[in-house]
Amino acid sequence: MTVTVLLVDDHPVVRSGVRAVLSTEPGISVIGEAGSGEEALPLARALRPDVVLCDLRLGAGLDGVATTAALRNLVPAPAVIILTTYDHDHDILRAIEAGAAGYLLKDVAPATIAASLHDAAAGRLVLAPEMAQRVVATMGSPRPNLSDRELEVLRLVSAGHSNSDIARALFLTSATVKSHLVHIYTKLGVDSRTQAIVKGRSLGIID
């Protein structure tokens, strides 16, 4: 059985490299490429690939998780494997919760990618044993539920911006920024900007 694949990555060089690698693997046929989640959806509807191999970070617009959720709502729905350089428990869990069949790092062997594509097309979950254990552990522990605005504030804090800088960037008052920080500290169980950055990175909710 030949597995048909749609590649989704915002870097043309990466797409070309993955296509070249997969062209040497038997039973794999790359039938299309997209540079964004927005491009991927109509292509997936038209081409009906068995599996979509999608990057996690896709620049502006839909990220890999949002793209996965949208692809899984298509009829018929392709299987989706996230192929990325990001190895955060939070990202892995988000992808699986969105309906991804698997999560692979870009340094895996070409044969592993090919085998994973076959597994995903057959309806099997593609996760290395140690990654599966981490997902289970993460699911068993409470995760902070930061709002989109709180995540924006935390990301700007991690980039070294002051409260006044953040207020200007997000068109907020300084008092509102301070209020967001109080909520962030409470949800993360920390009491300083530095601790919030460290905790946010360890959870994979900021880079």
C-alpha positions in Angstrom: 0.0 0.0 0.0 1.3 3.5 -0.9 0.7 6.1 1.7 0.0 9.6 0.2 1.4 12.5 2.1 0.9 16.3 2.2 3.8 18.3 3.7 3.1 21.4 5.7 6.0 23.6 6.7 6.6 27.4 6.4 10.2 26.8 5.2 10.5 25.8 1.5 14.0 24.4 2.1 12.7 22.1 4.9 9.8 20.9 2.7 12.2 20.2 -0.2 14.5 18.2 2.2 11.7 16.2 3.7 10.3 15.5 0.2 13.8 14.3 -1.0 14.2 12.1 2.0 10.7 10.5 1.6 11.2 10.0 -2.1 13.7 7.3 -1.3 11.3 5.4 1.0 9.2 2.7 -0.6 5.4 3.0 -0.2 5.5 6.7 0.4 4.2 9.3 -2.1 4.3 13.1 -1.4 1.4 14.5 -3.3 1.5 18.1 -2.2 3.1 20.9 -0.1 1.8 23.8 1.8 3.6 26.7 3.5 0.9 27.4 6.1 -2.1 25.9 7.8 -4.4 28.2 5.7 -2.9 26.7 2.5 -3.0 23.1 3.9 -6.8 23.0 4.4 -8.0 23.5 0.8 -5.1 21.3 -0.5 -6.1 18.5 1.9 -9.7 18.8 0.7 -8.7 18.6 -2.9 -5.9 16.0 -2.7 -7.3 13.8 0.2 -3.9 12.6 1.5 -3.7 9.6 3.8 -1.4 11.6 6.2 -0.4 15.2 6.7 3.1 15.8 8.0 2.9 19.2 9.7 5.4 21.5 11.4 4.4 22.8 14.9 5.4 26.4 14.2 4.0 27.8 11.0 4.7 31.6 11.3 1.7 33.9 11.4 -1.7 32.4 11.3 -2.7 28.9 12.2 0.0 26.9 14.1 0.4 23.1 13.8 -2.0 22.3 16.6 -4.8 24.5 15.1 -4.1 23.1 11.7 -4.3 19.6 13.1 -7.7 20.2 14.7 -9.0 21.7 11.4 -7.7 18.9 9.3 -9.3 16.3 11.6 -12.7 17.9 11.0 -12.5 17.3 7.3 -14.5 14.5 5.7 -12.6 12.3 5.0 -10.1 13.3 7.7 -6.4 12.6 7.1 -4.2 11.4 9.9 -1.8 14.1 11.1 1.8 13.8 12.3 3.6 16.7 13.8 7.2 16.9 12.7 9.1 19.6 14.7 12.2 20.6 16.6 10.2 21.5 19.7 10.3 18.8 22.5 8.0 20.3 25.1 5.6 18.1 27.0 2.9 20.9 26.7 3.2 20.9 22.9 3.1 17.2 22.6 -0.1 17.0 24.7 -1.7 19.9 22.8 -1.0 18.1 19.5 -2.5 14.8 20.7 -5.5 16.5 22.2 -6.1 18.2 18.8 -6.2 14.8 17.2 -2.7 14.2 15.9 -1.7 10.6 15.3 1.9 11.3 16.3 4.6 13.7 17.2 8.1 13.3 15.8 11.3 15.3 16.1 13.1 16.4 13.0 16.3 14.6 13.9 14.7 11.1 13.6 15.9 8.7 11.0 14.1 8.8 7.6 13.1 5.2 8.1 11.4 6.2 11.3 9.4 8.9 9.5 8.4 6.5 6.8 7.3 3.8 9.3 5.4 6.4 11.3 3.5 7.5 8.1 2.4 3.9 7.5 1.4 3.5 11.1 -0.6 6.7 11.1 -2.3 5.8 7.8 -3.3 2.5 9.4 -4.9 4.3 12.4 -2.1 3.7 14.9 -0.7 6.3 17.3 2.9 7.3 16.6 4.7 8.1 19.8 8.0 6.9 21.1 7.6 5.1 24.4 9.4 7.8 26.5 7.2 10.5 24.8 4.1 8.5 25.6 5.1 8.3 29.2 5.7 12.0 29.4 2.2 12.7 27.9 0.6 10.5 30.5 2.5 12.2 33.2 1.6 15.6 31.9 -2.1 14.6 31.6 -2.0 13.5 35.3 -0.8 16.8 36.5 -2.7 20.1 36.6 -1.8 22.5 33.8 -2.1 26.3 34.2 -5.0 27.6 32.1 -3.6 31.0 31.0 -5.8 33.1 28.8 -4.6 34.3 25.4 -3.9 37.8 26.8 -2.0 36.3 29.7 0.1 34.3 27.4 0.9 37.4 25.3 2.0 39.2 28.5 4.1 36.3 29.6 5.8 36.0 26.2 6.6 39.8 26.3 7.9 39.4 29.9 10.2 36.6 28.7 11.5 38.8 25.9 12.7 41.3 28.6 10.0 44.0 28.1 9.0 46.2 31.0 5.4 46.7 32.2 5.2 50.0 30.3 6.6 48.4 27.2 4.0 45.7 27.4 1.2 48.2 28.0 2.2 50.1 24.8 2.6 47.0 22.7 -0.8 45.6 23.7 -2.6 48.9 24.1 -3.3 48.4 27.8 -2.8 50.4 30.9 0.1 49.6 33.2 -2.4 48.7 35.9 -4.0 46.2 33.6 -0.6 44.6 32.8 0.1 44.4 36.6 -3.3 42.7 37.0 -2.5 40.2 34.3 0.9 39.5 36.0 -0.8 38.8 39.3 -3.1 36.3 37.6 -0.2 34.7 35.8 1.9 34.3 39.0 -1.1 32.8 40.8 -1.8 30.3 38.0 1.8 29.3 37.7 2.4 29.1 41.4 5.3 31.6 41.3 6.0 35.0 42.8 8.4 36.8 40.4 8.9 37.5 36.7 12.0 35.3 36.6 10.2 32.4 38.1 7.2 32.9 35.8 9.6 32.7 32.8 11.3 29.6 34.0 8.0 27.9 34.8 6.5 28.9 31.5 9.5 27.5 29.5 9.5 24.3 31.5 5.8 23.8 30.7 6.4 24.6 27.0 3.8 27.4 27.0 6.5 30.0 26.0 9.7 29.5 24.0 
